[in-house]
Amino acid sequence: MIDMITTTLGEVGKVKMCKRILKEQTSNEGDIPFYKIGTFGGQPDSFINKELFEKYKEKFSYPKIGNTLISASGTIGRTVRYEGEEAYYQDSNIVWIDNDESKVLDDYLYYVYQNIRWVTTTGATITRLYNSNIESMEIKIPKDLNVQKQIVDVLNPIEKKISLNNSICEKLELIAKTIYDYWFLQFEFPNEEGKPYKSSGGKMVWNKELQQEIPDGWASSKLKNIIVENPKSKIKVSDVKNDGEIPFFTSGTDILSTSESIVSGLNCYLNTGGNADVKYYYGEASYSTDTWCITAENETKYILPFVLNKIKPSMDKVFFQGTGLRHLQKNLLREYQFCLPDSNVVKEFSKLASDIFKKQHYLLEENKKLESLKQFLLPLLMNGQVTINEK
């Protein structure tokens, strides 16, 4: 039987956070990523300069390698391991426990967080984590650090496989984007001889609508000519319990989960309120009332995510309008002009893109099974219900 002790997070370490960063100290590009609660665990959209980073890192609290960062607002309790990368984190919304490793190992604490249900004593969900909520949270830990390490050694391979699959998915996405840019923005798709079209002397013609030269046989088109609009959802974000295996897309940063799908195949999910954003997913999915779900006809569906991603940087300024709360102006986006490639080129690209999307889907499905296995093991290991035999 494992010798477990009951303690609190506050007894194994103090809650820490970075120094507050003011809005005027950030920019859209720069040296050091600044993660806010909306980009925590994802891609940063704000940056600070190197000088400020070094100054604040030296003078104020900053995570150590191995610390686990925790989201204290938004979707509370999300965790990210700090691996030593140069980055800065929004104060009070992203925090960590500066734990004493003579009491609890960094890696073990990471899994402890994943086994915590952040609820009040009456069972109500906490909407924001304050320092007192975190420090008063009771946890059980093995007294023996070697036992903690044994438990970590069981869970780490699962976590690493999930991380590897996510990394492969990101690389596959980059490959697809690189091919799209090369073929459809630089016009270097393979000609009849398999050589890059434009640099091999392929005929280019001036297009008045696009105000640029495009390959002979290509045309300008409006988005409304190719998109297929899926039915408007009747599901509010507040109605989703986040307890299924089907992704549920919203106009927020987080992707929730549900048990019933609305669509399948390749679809794009656009925020209609809040911050402009475009997501795409291959497979069964669902979405909220404030999400516009679209796809495209035939093989053109495989170029749609990349066409929308090209618009994405300017979407907030051009296609979001209104006084007060701004919304996506769908009619404006429907009228967006883009370069529509020759159907044969689209068909060839769709073969490549389809294989990539299917591979991503396979890896993400594998991750769901791995995550289920991890969630099954976590309470058993964390509560001392199972013993690990050393070989």
C-alpha positions as CSV (number, residue, x, y, z in Angstrom):
1,M,0.0,0.0,0.0
2,I,1.3,3.4,-1.0
3,D,2.0,5.7,2.0
4,M,0.0,8.8,0.9
5,I,-0.1,12.1,2.8
6,T,-2.9,14.8,2.6
7,T,-1.6,18.3,2.2
8,T,-2.5,21.5,0.4
9,L,-0.9,23.2,-2.6
10,G,-0.1,26.1,-0.3
11,E,2.0,23.8,1.9
12,V,4.2,22.6,-1.0
13,G,4.8,26.1,-2.4
14,K,3.6,29.6,-2.9
15,V,1.6,31.0,-5.8
16,K,3.7,33.1,-8.2
17,M,2.9,35.2,-11.2
18,C,4.8,37.5,-13.6
19,K,4.9,41.3,-13.3
20,R,2.0,43.1,-14.9
21,I,2.5,44.1,-18.5
22,L,0.7,47.2,-19.7
23,K,-1.0,47.2,-23.1
24,E,1.2,50.0,-24.3
25,Q,4.3,47.8,-23.5
26,T,3.1,45.2,-26.1
27,S,3.1,45.0,-29.9
28,N,1.8,42.7,-32.6
29,E,5.3,41.5,-33.3
30,G,8.6,41.6,-31.4
31,D,11.3,39.6,-29.6
32,I,9.4,37.8,-26.7
33,P,6.0,36.2,-26.9
34,F,3.5,37.5,-24.3
35,Y,0.9,35.0,-23.5
36,K,-2.5,36.2,-22.3
37,I,-5.3,34.0,-21.1
38,G,-6.8,33.8,-24.6
39,T,-3.5,32.6,-26.2
40,F,-2.3,30.5,-23.2
41,G,-1.2,27.1,-24.6
42,G,-1.6,28.3,-28.2
43,Q,-0.1,30.9,-30.5
44,P,0.8,34.3,-29.1
45,D,-0.6,37.5,-30.7
46,S,1.3,40.0,-28.5
47,F,5.0,40.5,-27.8
48,I,7.3,42.5,-25.6
49,N,10.8,43.7,-26.2
50,K,13.9,41.8,-25.1
51,E,15.1,44.6,-22.8
52,L,11.8,44.7,-20.8
53,F,11.8,40.9,-20.6
54,E,15.3,40.6,-19.2
55,K,14.6,43.4,-16.7
56,Y,11.3,41.9,-15.4
57,K,12.7,38.3,-15.4
58,E,15.6,39.5,-13.2
59,K,13.6,41.7,-10.8
60,F,10.3,39.9,-10.4
61,S,8.8,36.4,-10.2
62,Y,9.5,34.1,-13.2
63,P,8.9,30.4,-13.6
64,K,11.7,27.9,-13.3
65,I,12.2,25.0,-15.8
66,G,9.8,22.3,-14.7
67,N,7.2,24.6,-13.1
68,T,3.6,24.1,-14.3
69,L,1.7,27.2,-15.4
70,I,-2.0,27.2,-14.6
71,S,-4.8,29.2,-16.2
72,A,-6.7,31.1,-13.4
73,S,-9.4,32.5,-15.6
74,G,-11.2,31.5,-18.8
75,T,-11.1,27.7,-18.9
76,I,-9.6,27.5,-15.5
77,G,-7.1,24.8,-14.5
78,R,-5.5,24.4,-17.9
79,T,-1.8,23.5,-17.5
80,V,1.4,24.1,-19.6
81,R,4.8,22.9,-18.5
82,Y,7.4,25.6,-18.6
83,E,10.4,24.2,-20.5
84,G,12.7,27.2,-20.4
85,E,11.6,29.0,-23.5
86,E,11.8,32.8,-23.6
87,A,8.2,34.0,-23.0
88,Y,6.2,36.1,-20.6
89,Y,2.9,35.5,-19.1
90,Q,-0.1,37.6,-18.1
91,D,-0.2,38.4,-14.4
92,S,-3.0,36.9,-12.2
93,N,-4.5,35.1,-15.2
94,I,-1.5,32.7,-15.6
95,V,0.1,31.6,-12.4
96,W,2.3,28.7,-11.0
97,I,3.2,27.1,-7.7
98,D,6.9,27.6,-6.8
99,N,7.0,24.1,-5.3
100,D,9.5,22.6,-2.9
101,E,10.9,19.5,-4.8
102,S,11.8,17.9,-1.5
103,K,8.0,17.5,-0.9
104,V,6.6,17.1,-4.4
105,L,8.4,16.6,-7.8
106,D,7.7,19.1,-10.6
107,D,6.5,16.3,-12.9
108,Y,4.3,14.7,-10.3
109,L,2.7,18.1,-9.5
110,Y,1.9,18.5,-13.2
111,Y,-0.3,15.4,-13.0
112,V,-1.8,16.4,-9.7
113,Y,-3.2,19.5,-11.4
114,Q,-4.9,17.3,-14.0
115,N,-6.6,15.3,-11.3
116,I,-8.0,18.4,-9.5
117,R,-11.7,19.4,-10.0
118,W,-11.8,23.2,-9.3
119,V,-15.2,23.4,-7.5
120,T,-16.5,25.1,-4.4
121,T,-17.4,23.1,-1.2
122,T,-21.0,23.0,-2.6
123,G,-19.9,21.5,-5.9
124,A,-20.3,24.7,-8.0
125,T,-17.7,25.3,-10.7
126,I,-15.2,28.0,-9.8
127,T,-15.2,30.7,-12.5
128,R,-11.9,32.2,-11.4
129,L,-9.0,30.9,-9.4
130,Y,-7.7,33.3,-6.8
131,N,-4.5,32.6,-4.8
132,S,-6.6,31.4,-1.9
133,N,-8.4,28.9,-4.0
134,I,-5.2,27.4,-5.2
135,E,-3.3,27.4,-2.0
136,S,-6.2,25.9,0.0
137,M,-6.7,23.0,-2.5
138,E,-6.2,19.7,-0.7
139,I,-4.1,17.1,-2.6
140,K,-2.8,13.6,-1.8
141,I,0.9,12.8,-2.6
142,P,3.1,9.8,-1.9
143,K,5.4,10.6,0.9
144,D,8.2,8.7,-0.9
145,L,9.6,10.7,-3.8
146,N,10.7,7.5,-5.5
147,V,7.0,6.5,-5.7
148,Q,6.2,9.9,-7.2
149,K,8.8,9.2,-9.8
150,Q,7.4,5.7,-10.6
151,I,3.9,7.2,-11.1
152,V,5.4,9.9,-13.4
153,D,7.2,7.2,-15.4
154,V,3.9,5.5,-16.1
155,L,2.1,8.7,-17.2
156,N,5.0,10.5,-19.1
157,P,5.1,8.1,-22.1
158,I,1.4,8.7,-22.7
159,E,1.9,12.5,-22.4
160,K,4.9,12.4,-24.7
161,K,3.1,10.4,-27.4
162,I,0.2,12.9,-27.3
163,S,2.8,15.7,-27.6
164,L,4.5,13.9,-30.5
165,N,1.2,13.5,-32.4
166,N,0.4,17.2,-31.9
167,S,3.9,18.1,-33.2
168,I,3.4,15.9,-36.3
169,C,0.0,17.5,-36.9
170,E,1.6,21.0,-36.8
171,K,4.3,19.9,-39.2
172,L,1.7,18.4,-41.6
173,E,-0.2,21.7,-41.5
174,L,3.0,23.6,-42.3
175,I,3.7,21.3,-45.2
176,A,0.2,21.8,-46.6
177,K,0.5,25.6,-46.2
178,T,3.9,25.6,-47.9
179,I,2.6,23.7,-50.9
180,Y,-0.4,26.0,-51.1
181,D,1.8,29.1,-51.0
182,Y,4.1,27.7,-53.6
183,W,1.4,26.6,-56.0
184,F,-1.3,29.2,-55.6
185,L,0.5,32.4,-54.4
186,Q,3.9,32.0,-56.3
187,F,2.2,30.1,-59.1
188,E,4.9,27.4,-59.1
189,F,2.5,24.5,-59.4
190,P,3.8,21.6,-61.6
191,N,3.3,22.1,-65.4
192,E,2.7,19.3,-67.9
193,E,6.4,18.4,-67.6
194,G,6.3,18.5,-63.8
195,K,8.3,21.7,-63.7
196,P,7.4,24.9,-61.7
197,Y,4.9,26.8,-63.9
198,K,5.9,30.4,-63.6
199,S,9.7,30.1,-63.4
200,S,9.5,27.7,-66.4
201,G,7.9,30.4,-68.6
202,G,4.2,29.6,-68.0
203,K,1.9,32.1,-69.6
204,M,0.7,34.8,-67.2
205,V,-2.3,37.1,-68.0
206,W,-3.4,40.3,-66.4
207,N,-6.6,40.1,-64.3
208,K,-8.5,43.3,-63.9
209,E,-10.5,42.3,-60.8
210,L,-7.4,41.1,-58.9
211,Q,-5.1,43.8,-60.3
212,Q,-2.3,41.2,-60.8
213,E,-1.0,38.7,-63.3
214,I,-2.3,35.1,-62.9
215,P,-1.7,31.9,-64.8
216,D,-3.5,31.5,-68.1
217,G,-6.7,29.6,-67.5
218,W,-7.2,30.7,-63.9
219,A,-9.9,33.3,-63.0
220,S,-11.0,35.6,-60.3
221,S,-13.9,34.5,-58.2
222,K,-15.9,35.6,-55.2
223,L,-16.1,33.4,-52.1
224,K,-19.9,33.1,-52.5
225,N,-19.4,31.3,-55.7
226,I,-17.6,28.3,-54.0
227,I,-18.7,28.2,-50.4
228,V,-21.4,26.0,-48.9
229,E,-22.9,27.4,-45.8
230,N,-23.8,24.7,-43.2
231,P,-27.0,25.1,-41.1
232,K,-26.9,27.7,-38.3
233,S,-26.4,26.0,-35.0
234,K,-29.0,26.2,-32.2
235,I,-26.5,25.2,-29.5
236,K,-25.3,27.9,-27.1
237,V,-21.9,27.7,-25.5
238,S,-23.5,27.7,-22.1
239,D,-25.4,24.5,-23.0
240,V,-22.2,22.5,-23.7
241,K,-21.0,20.3,-20.8
242,N,-17.6,19.7,-22.4
243,D,-18.0,15.9,-21.7
244,G,-17.8,14.3,-25.1
245,E,-15.2,13.4,-27.8
246,I,-16.5,15.5,-30.6
247,P,-14.9,19.0,-31.0
248,F,-17.3,21.9,-30.4
249,F,-16.1,25.2,-32.0
250,T,-17.0,28.6,-30.6
251,S,-16.2,32.2,-31.2
252,G,-13.7,32.0,-28.4
253,T,-10.2,30.6,-28.3
254,D,-11.0,27.3,-26.6
255,I,-12.4,24.3,-28.5
256,L,-14.9,22.5,-26.2
257,S,-16.2,19.0,-26.6
258,T,-19.7,17.4,-27.0
259,S,-21.3,14.1,-27.8
260,E,-23.3,15.0,-30.9
261,S,-22.0,16.2,-34.3
262,I,-23.6,18.6,-36.7
263,V,-21.2,18.2,-39.6
264,S,-18.5,15.9,-40.9
265,G,-15.6,16.1,-43.4
266,L,-13.6,19.2,-43.9
267,N,-15.2,22.4,-42.6
268,C,-14.1,25.9,-41.6
269,Y,-15.3,27.6,-38.4
270,L,-15.3,31.5,-38.3
271,N,-15.9,33.6,-35.2
272,T,-18.8,36.0,-35.8
273,G,-18.2,38.0,-32.6
274,G,-15.4,38.9,-30.3
275,N,-12.0,38.5,-32.0
276,A,-11.7,37.5,-35.6
277,D,-10.5,34.0,-36.1
278,V,-10.7,31.1,-38.5
279,K,-10.3,27.4,-37.6
280,Y,-10.6,24.3,-39.7
281,Y,-11.1,20.7,-38.8
282,Y,-11.5,17.4,-40.7
283,G,-13.9,15.0,-39.1
284,E,-17.2,15.0,-37.1
285,A,-17.7,18.3,-35.3
286,S,-20.2,20.7,-33.8
287,Y,-20.3,24.4,-33.3
288,S,-22.1,27.2,-31.4
289,T,-24.7,29.7,-32.4
290,D,-22.0,32.4,-32.8
291,T,-19.9,30.4,-35.2
292,W,-20.2,30.4,-38.9
293,C,-19.5,27.0,-40.3
294,I,-18.7,26.8,-44.1
295,T,-17.2,24.4,-46.5
296,A,-16.8,24.5,-50.3
297,E,-18.0,22.5,-53.4
298,N,-16.1,19.4,-54.5
299,E,-12.3,19.7,-54.5
300,T,-12.3,23.4,-53.8
301,K,-13.1,22.6,-50.2
302,Y,-9.4,21.7,-49.8
303,I,-8.2,25.2,-50.8
304,L,-10.8,27.1,-48.7
305,P,-8.9,26.9,-45.3
306,F,-5.9,28.4,-47.0
307,V,-7.8,31.1,-48.7
308,L,-9.4,32.1,-45.4
309,N,-6.0,32.0,-43.6
310,K,-4.7,34.4,-46.1
311,I,-7.5,36.8,-45.2
312,K,-7.1,36.2,-41.5
313,P,-4.6,38.9,-40.7
314,S,-6.9,41.6,-42.1
315,M,-10.2,40.1,-41.1
316,D,-10.6,42.0,-37.9
317,K,-10.1,45.4,-39.6
318,V,-11.9,44.7,-42.9
319,F,-14.7,42.2,-42.2
320,F,-15.6,43.0,-38.5
321,Q,-17.8,46.1,-38.2
322,G,-20.4,47.6,-35.9
323,T,-20.6,50.1,-33.0
324,G,-19.9,48.6,-29.6
325,L,-19.7,44.9,-30.1
326,R,-18.4,44.3,-33.6
327,H,-19.5,41.3,-35.7
328,L,-18.4,39.5,-38.8
329,Q,-20.1,41.0,-41.8
330,K,-20.8,37.8,-43.8
331,N,-22.0,39.7,-46.9
332,L,-18.7,41.5,-47.2
333,L,-16.8,38.2,-46.8
334,R,-19.0,36.5,-49.4
335,E,-18.0,39.2,-51.9
336,Y,-14.2,38.7,-51.3
337,Q,-12.3,38.3,-54.6
338,F,-9.6,35.6,-54.8
339,C,-7.7,33.8,-57.5
340,L,-9.5,30.6,-58.4
341,P,-7.1,28.0,-59.9
342,D,-7.7,25.8,-62.9
343,S,-9.8,22.7,-61.9
344,N,-7.0,20.3,-62.8
345,V,-4.5,22.0,-60.4
346,V,-7.2,22.1,-57.7
347,K,-7.7,18.4,-58.2
348,E,-4.0,17.6,-57.8
349,F,-3.7,19.8,-54.7
350,S,-6.8,18.2,-53.2
351,K,-5.1,14.7,-53.4
352,L,-2.2,16.0,-51.4
353,A,-4.3,18.0,-48.9
354,S,-6.8,15.2,-48.4
355,D,-4.0,12.8,-47.4
356,I,-2.6,15.4,-45.0
357,F,-6.0,16.1,-43.4
358,K,-6.8,12.4,-43.0
359,K,-3.4,11.8,-41.4
360,Q,-4.0,14.6,-38.9
361,H,-7.4,13.2,-38.2
362,Y,-6.0,9.8,-37.4
363,L,-3.4,11.2,-35.1
364,L,-6.0,13.4,-33.2
365,E,-8.3,10.3,-32.9
366,E,-5.3,8.4,-31.4
367,N,-4.8,11.3,-29.0
368,K,-8.4,11.0,-27.8
369,K,-7.8,7.3,-26.9
370,L,-4.5,8.2,-25.2
371,E,-6.1,11.0,-23.2
372,S,-8.9,8.6,-22.1
373,L,-6.3,6.1,-20.9
374,K,-4.5,8.9,-19.0
375,Q,-7.7,10.1,-17.4
376,F,-8.5,6.5,-16.4
377,L,-5.1,6.0,-14.8
378,L,-4.8,9.5,-13.1
379,P,-7.3,9.0,-10.2
380,L,-6.1,5.5,-9.6
381,L,-2.4,6.5,-9.4
382,M,-3.0,9.9,-7.7
383,N,-5.1,8.4,-4.9
384,G,-2.9,5.5,-4.2
385,Q,-5.5,2.9,-5.4
386,V,-2.9,1.0,-7.4
387,T,0.6,0.0,-6.7
388,I,3.4,0.0,-9.2
389,N,5.7,-3.0,-8.9
390,E,9.4,-2.4,-9.7
391,K,11.0,-4.8,-12.1
